[in-house]
């Protein structure tokens, strides 16, 4: 079950791994919010069964109406999910994030309910909230998976689960995401680069939400020598973050002018692999308490791109600083500009970083290895469910 309304890393994980897990004996069914129209369509187009349901989720900031709607609907949603899991004959329910517990509660509602694998993908929740929610995760989860080992310590008390934690990484198809200079011109055209414009392209990739820190890339690019680079924000709009998109558009127009700013925003749809072939430097300017390991960074590495990333989540488990990319502190446009500028000035270094990133993507983070890790997490969850049943462990209320 994925509660988010916009297609993102969790959906990508689902789509990439479902065929490999099927070969290992696991059938995947996606339970998504009925408001997530594009996500439902893209997941279904990948050949995965989709069940759309009205699903509320907690909202950050001052969103009393949204959070009140969640509280009013919570019991009914848990009851409906419990019935759904029984109807589907679910063996395992995979839950995403510590603040979306409905599926876990629904799974444990019945004595014969499915095992619960609780996955931690990011570090967005405030630490005080994590201290309140992680005990719930430990209570309800049969197993936990985290995007990177660093996320275990970032969720206080999670480490007590010991061997029931499996460290995973974002799945990326390195055959689809690969360098291809022959498609560069077409990709640049798709990014809105005009004929004759030979400037390198620095681009970020991610849904247009504040956690991605897109404004820091805009500020960094604007501080570089005039017309030395083209900047692109590749990402779909996000429901509930319209004001953030408007602020980005205003900043882009202020820094680059109306004509250029109109080309900066690119909604990728399903063209991500193609668009990355028109990029020269990939930038992920995420803010503090945001990511675990962004899938987009691994996609860029697989595409043979030098990357500039911020020190968030478990990013250092993916990016080798000064070898396949540069790591800077979050929310520091000046540091971001310095890193981008150094790669602009040295094409050979860019190429070496890109080659190293491609090797890492293929050898350390291949799809088969990641499918094996997910299989192990499912097996641990099933083993623990069997153990608690044999002990007659009482289900939570």
C-alpha positions as CSV (number, residue, x, y, z in Angstrom):
1,X,0.0,0.0,0.0
2,X,1.4,3.4,-1.1
3,X,-0.5,6.4,0.4
4,X,1.2,9.2,-1.7
5,X,-0.8,10.7,-4.5
6,X,2.0,11.4,-6.9
7,X,4.1,8.8,-8.7
8,X,7.4,8.6,-6.9
9,X,10.2,6.3,-5.6
10,X,7.8,3.8,-3.9
11,X,5.9,3.3,-7.1
12,X,9.1,2.9,-9.1
13,X,10.2,0.3,-6.6
14,X,6.9,-1.6,-7.1
15,X,7.1,-1.5,-10.9
16,X,10.8,-2.4,-11.2
17,X,10.7,-5.3,-8.8
18,X,7.3,-6.9,-9.4
19,X,8.5,-9.0,-12.4
20,X,11.6,-10.2,-10.6
21,X,9.6,-11.1,-7.4
22,X,7.1,-13.0,-9.6
23,X,9.9,-15.2,-10.7
24,X,10.7,-15.8,-7.0
25,X,7.1,-16.8,-6.3
26,X,5.6,-13.5,-5.0
27,X,2.6,-11.9,-6.8
28,X,2.3,-8.1,-6.3
29,X,-0.9,-6.2,-5.9
30,X,-0.9,-2.4,-5.5
31,X,-3.3,-0.6,-3.2
32,X,-3.3,3.1,-4.1
33,X,-5.4,6.2,-3.3
34,X,-8.1,6.7,-5.8
35,X,-7.0,10.3,-6.2
36,X,-3.6,9.1,-7.5
37,X,-4.9,8.8,-11.1
38,X,-1.6,9.0,-12.9
39,X,0.1,6.6,-10.4
40,X,-2.7,4.1,-10.8
41,X,-2.5,4.3,-14.6
42,X,1.3,3.9,-14.7
43,X,1.4,1.0,-12.3
44,X,-1.5,-0.8,-14.2
45,X,0.3,-0.1,-17.5
46,X,3.3,-2.1,-16.0
47,X,1.0,-5.1,-15.8
48,X,0.4,-4.9,-12.0
49,X,-3.1,-5.3,-10.5
50,X,-4.2,-2.0,-8.9
51,X,-6.8,-1.6,-6.3
52,X,-7.8,2.1,-5.8
53,X,-9.4,3.1,-2.5
54,X,-10.2,6.4,-0.7
55,X,-7.1,6.7,1.4
56,X,-6.3,9.7,3.6
57,X,-2.8,10.5,4.9
58,X,-1.4,12.9,7.5
59,X,-0.3,16.3,6.1
60,X,2.6,18.4,7.2
61,X,2.2,22.0,8.2
62,X,-1.1,23.7,9.1
63,X,-3.5,21.4,7.4
64,X,-6.3,21.0,10.0
65,X,-9.0,20.1,7.4
66,X,-6.9,17.3,5.8
67,X,-5.8,15.8,9.2
68,X,-9.4,16.1,10.6
69,X,-10.6,14.1,7.5
70,X,-8.0,11.5,8.2
71,X,-9.1,11.1,11.8
72,X,-12.8,10.8,10.8
73,X,-12.1,8.2,8.2
74,X,-9.4,6.2,10.0
75,X,-11.5,3.4,11.5
76,X,-13.5,2.9,8.4
77,X,-10.4,2.8,6.2
78,X,-8.8,0.2,8.5
79,X,-11.9,-1.9,8.5
80,X,-12.1,-1.7,4.6
81,X,-8.5,-2.6,4.2
82,X,-8.8,-5.6,6.6
83,X,-11.6,-6.9,4.5
84,X,-9.7,-6.2,1.3
85,X,-6.6,-8.1,2.5
86,X,-8.8,-11.1,3.4
87,X,-10.6,-11.0,0.0
88,X,-7.3,-10.9,-1.8
89,X,-5.8,-13.6,0.3
90,X,-2.8,-11.4,1.1
91,X,0.2,-13.1,2.7
92,X,2.3,-9.9,3.3
93,X,1.3,-6.3,3.5
94,X,4.1,-3.8,2.7
95,X,3.6,-0.5,4.5
96,X,5.5,2.7,3.5
97,X,6.6,5.2,6.1
98,X,6.0,5.5,9.9
99,X,3.1,8.0,9.5
100,X,0.9,5.8,7.3
101,X,-0.1,2.9,9.6
102,X,-3.5,2.0,8.3
103,X,-2.4,-1.0,6.4
104,X,-0.4,-2.4,9.3
105,X,-3.4,-2.0,11.7
106,X,-5.6,-3.6,9.1
107,X,-3.3,-6.6,8.6
108,X,-3.1,-7.2,12.4
109,X,-6.9,-6.8,12.9
110,X,-7.5,-10.5,12.2
111,X,-5.7,-13.4,13.9
112,X,-5.1,-14.9,10.4
113,X,-4.1,-11.6,8.8
114,X,-1.1,-11.1,6.6
115,X,2.5,-10.5,7.8
116,X,3.6,-6.9,7.9
117,X,6.8,-5.6,6.2
118,X,7.2,-2.0,7.2
119,X,9.5,0.0,4.9
120,X,11.3,3.2,5.8
121,X,12.2,5.2,2.6
122,X,13.0,8.7,3.8
123,X,13.7,10.9,6.8
124,X,10.9,13.5,6.4
125,X,9.1,12.9,9.7
126,X,10.3,15.2,12.6
127,X,12.4,13.3,15.2
128,X,9.8,14.0,17.9
129,X,7.2,12.3,15.7
130,X,9.5,9.4,15.1
131,X,10.0,8.8,18.8
132,X,6.2,8.5,19.0
133,X,5.7,6.3,15.9
134,X,8.6,3.9,15.9
135,X,7.4,2.0,19.0
136,X,4.2,1.4,16.9
137,X,6.3,0.2,14.0
138,X,8.2,-2.2,16.3
139,X,4.9,-3.5,17.7
140,X,3.1,-4.1,14.5
141,X,5.9,-5.0,12.0
142,X,7.0,-8.6,11.4
143,X,10.0,-7.2,9.5
144,X,11.3,-3.8,8.5
145,X,13.3,-2.7,5.4
146,X,15.2,0.6,5.2
147,X,16.6,2.6,2.2
148,X,20.2,2.5,3.4
149,X,21.7,1.5,6.8
150,X,21.9,5.1,8.0
151,X,18.1,5.2,8.3
152,X,18.1,2.7,11.1
153,X,19.8,5.2,13.5
154,X,17.7,8.0,12.1
155,X,14.5,6.2,13.4
156,X,15.1,6.1,17.2
157,X,14.7,2.6,18.6
158,X,14.2,0.9,15.3
159,X,17.5,-1.0,15.7
160,X,16.0,-3.1,18.5
161,X,14.4,-5.2,15.8
162,X,17.9,-6.6,15.1
163,X,17.9,-9.2,12.4
164,X,14.4,-8.4,11.4
165,X,15.7,-5.3,9.6
166,X,16.8,-5.7,6.0
167,X,18.8,-2.8,4.3
168,X,17.7,-2.2,0.7
169,X,18.3,0.3,-2.0
170,X,16.2,1.9,-4.8
171,X,15.8,-0.5,-7.7
172,X,16.9,0.8,-11.1
173,X,16.9,-1.0,-14.4
174,X,20.5,-0.4,-15.7
175,X,19.6,-1.7,-19.1
176,X,16.9,1.0,-19.5
177,X,18.9,3.7,-17.7
178,X,22.2,3.7,-19.6
179,X,24.5,6.2,-21.4
180,X,23.6,6.7,-25.1
181,X,25.3,9.6,-26.9
182,X,23.3,8.7,-30.1
183,X,20.1,9.9,-28.4
184,X,21.6,13.1,-26.9
185,X,20.3,15.5,-29.5
186,X,16.8,14.1,-29.3
187,X,16.9,14.2,-25.5
188,X,18.1,17.8,-25.5
189,X,15.3,18.7,-27.8
190,X,12.8,17.0,-25.5
191,X,14.2,19.1,-22.6
192,X,13.5,22.3,-24.6
193,X,17.1,23.1,-25.6
194,X,17.0,25.2,-28.7
195,X,19.1,24.2,-31.8
196,X,22.5,25.7,-31.7
197,X,22.5,26.1,-27.9
198,X,25.5,24.0,-26.8
199,X,25.5,24.9,-23.1
200,X,25.8,22.0,-20.7
201,X,22.6,21.1,-18.9
202,X,22.3,20.7,-15.1
203,X,19.1,19.1,-14.1
204,X,17.3,17.8,-11.0
205,X,14.7,15.0,-11.1
206,X,11.9,14.7,-8.6
207,X,8.3,15.5,-7.8
208,X,7.9,19.3,-7.2
209,X,7.7,19.2,-3.4
210,X,9.7,21.3,-0.9
211,X,11.7,18.3,0.3
212,X,13.5,18.2,-3.0
213,X,15.0,21.7,-2.6
214,X,14.6,22.7,-6.2
215,X,14.9,26.4,-5.4
216,X,18.5,25.8,-4.3
217,X,19.4,24.6,-7.8
218,X,17.8,27.6,-9.3
219,X,19.8,29.9,-7.0
220,X,23.0,28.0,-7.6
221,X,22.6,28.1,-11.4
222,X,21.7,31.8,-11.4
223,X,25.0,32.6,-9.5
224,X,27.2,31.0,-12.2
225,X,28.6,33.1,-15.0
226,X,25.8,34.3,-17.3
227,X,24.7,31.8,-19.9
228,X,27.3,29.2,-18.9
229,X,24.6,26.5,-18.2
230,X,21.0,25.5,-18.9
231,X,19.0,24.4,-15.9
232,X,16.1,22.0,-15.9
233,X,13.8,20.9,-13.1
234,X,12.4,17.6,-14.3
235,X,9.5,16.6,-12.2
236,X,5.7,16.2,-12.0
237,X,3.5,18.6,-10.1
238,X,2.4,17.4,-6.6
239,X,-1.1,17.7,-5.3
240,X,-1.1,19.9,-2.3
241,X,2.1,21.7,-3.2
242,X,0.7,24.1,-5.8
243,X,2.0,27.1,-3.9
244,X,5.5,25.7,-3.9
245,X,5.4,25.2,-7.7
246,X,4.2,28.8,-8.0
247,X,7.1,30.0,-5.8
248,X,9.6,28.1,-8.0
249,X,8.1,29.6,-11.2
250,X,8.4,33.1,-9.7
251,X,12.0,32.5,-8.7
252,X,12.9,31.1,-12.1
253,X,11.4,34.1,-13.9
254,X,13.1,36.5,-11.5
255,X,16.5,34.9,-12.0
256,X,16.4,33.8,-15.7
257,X,13.7,35.9,-17.3
258,X,10.3,34.9,-18.7
259,X,11.5,33.2,-21.9
260,X,14.1,31.0,-20.3
261,X,12.0,30.2,-17.1
262,X,9.2,28.8,-19.3
263,X,11.5,26.0,-20.4
264,X,13.0,25.2,-17.0
265,X,10.1,23.0,-15.8
266,X,9.7,19.6,-17.6
267,X,7.1,17.1,-16.6
268,X,8.8,13.8,-17.5
269,X,5.9,11.3,-17.5
270,X,7.4,8.0,-18.4
271,X,10.4,9.6,-20.3
272,X,12.9,9.8,-17.5
273,X,15.5,7.5,-19.0
274,X,15.3,9.4,-22.3
275,X,15.5,12.8,-20.8
276,X,18.6,12.0,-18.7
277,X,20.5,11.3,-21.9
278,X,20.3,15.1,-22.6
279,X,21.7,16.1,-19.2
280,X,25.4,16.8,-18.4
281,X,25.4,17.2,-14.6
282,X,22.7,15.7,-12.4
283,X,21.9,17.7,-9.3
284,X,19.8,16.5,-6.3
285,X,19.5,19.5,-3.9
286,X,17.4,17.8,-1.2
287,X,16.9,19.6,2.1
288,X,17.6,18.2,5.5
289,X,15.2,15.6,6.9
290,X,13.9,14.6,3.4
291,X,15.3,11.6,1.6
292,X,16.5,8.2,2.4
293,X,18.3,7.4,-0.9
294,X,16.6,9.2,-3.9
295,X,15.9,6.8,-6.7
296,X,16.7,9.6,-9.2
297,X,20.3,9.7,-8.1
298,X,20.9,6.0,-8.9
299,X,19.0,6.5,-12.2
300,X,21.5,9.3,-13.0
301,X,24.5,7.2,-12.1
302,X,23.2,4.3,-14.2
303,X,22.9,6.9,-17.1
304,X,26.6,7.7,-16.8
305,X,26.2,11.2,-15.3
306,X,28.3,13.0,-12.8
307,X,26.1,13.8,-9.8
308,X,26.0,16.6,-7.2
309,X,24.0,15.7,-4.2
310,X,23.4,17.0,-0.7
311,X,24.4,15.1,2.5
312,X,21.0,13.7,3.5
313,X,19.7,10.3,4.6
314,X,21.9,7.5,3.5
315,X,23.2,9.2,0.3
316,X,26.8,8.5,1.3
317,X,26.1,4.7,0.9
318,X,25.3,5.4,-2.7
319,X,27.5,8.2,-3.9
320,X,31.3,8.0,-3.5
321,X,32.4,11.6,-2.9
322,X,35.1,12.8,-5.3
323,X,34.8,9.6,-7.3
324,X,31.4,9.5,-8.9
325,X,30.1,12.8,-7.7
326,X,30.3,15.6,-5.2
327,X,28.5,15.8,-1.9
328,X,27.7,19.2,-0.4
329,X,25.7,20.3,2.7
330,X,21.9,20.9,2.2
331,X,20.3,24.2,1.6
332,X,23.6,25.9,0.6
333,X,23.2,27.3,-3.0
334,X,26.7,28.7,-2.8
335,X,28.3,25.3,-2.2
336,X,26.0,23.8,-4.8
337,X,27.2,26.4,-7.3
338,X,30.8,25.7,-6.5
339,X,30.4,22.0,-7.1
340,X,28.5,22.5,-10.4
341,X,31.1,25.0,-11.5
342,X,34.0,22.7,-10.8
343,X,32.4,20.0,-13.0
344,X,31.5,22.5,-15.7
345,X,35.2,23.5,-15.9
346,X,36.5,19.9,-16.2
347,X,34.7,17.7,-18.8
348,X,37.2,14.9,-18.3
349,X,36.4,14.8,-14.6
350,X,32.7,14.8,-15.4
351,X,33.2,11.8,-17.7
352,X,35.3,9.9,-15.1
353,X,32.6,10.5,-12.5
354,X,29.9,9.3,-14.8
355,X,31.9,6.1,-15.7
356,X,32.5,5.3,-12.1
357,X,28.8,5.9,-11.2
358,X,27.7,3.6,-14.0
359,X,30.0,0.8,-12.6
360,X,28.6,1.2,-9.1
361,X,25.0,1.1,-10.4
362,X,25.7,-2.1,-12.3
363,X,27.8,-4.0,-9.7
364,X,26.4,-2.9,-6.3
365,X,22.8,-2.0,-7.1
366,X,21.6,-4.4,-9.8
367,X,18.0,-5.4,-9.9
368,X,18.6,-9.0,-9.2
369,X,20.5,-8.3,-6.0
370,X,17.8,-5.9,-4.8
371,X,15.1,-8.4,-5.6
372,X,17.0,-10.9,-3.5
373,X,17.0,-8.4,-0.6
374,X,13.3,-7.9,-0.9
375,X,12.7,-11.6,-1.0
376,X,14.7,-12.0,2.2
377,X,12.6,-9.3,3.9
378,X,9.4,-11.0,2.9
379,X,10.7,-14.3,4.2
380,X,11.7,-12.8,7.5
381,X,8.2,-11.3,7.8
382,X,6.5,-14.6,7.1
383,X,8.7,-16.4,9.5
384,X,8.0,-13.9,12.3
385,X,4.2,-14.1,11.6
386,X,4.3,-17.9,11.9
387,X,6.3,-17.6,15.2
388,X,3.9,-15.2,16.8
389,X,0.9,-17.3,15.7
390,X,2.5,-20.4,17.2
391,X,3.1,-18.6,20.5
392,X,-0.5,-17.4,20.5
393,X,0.6,-13.8,20.6
394,X,-2.4,-11.5,21.1
395,X,-3.2,-9.2,18.2
396,X,-3.1,-5.5,19.0
397,X,-6.4,-3.9,19.7
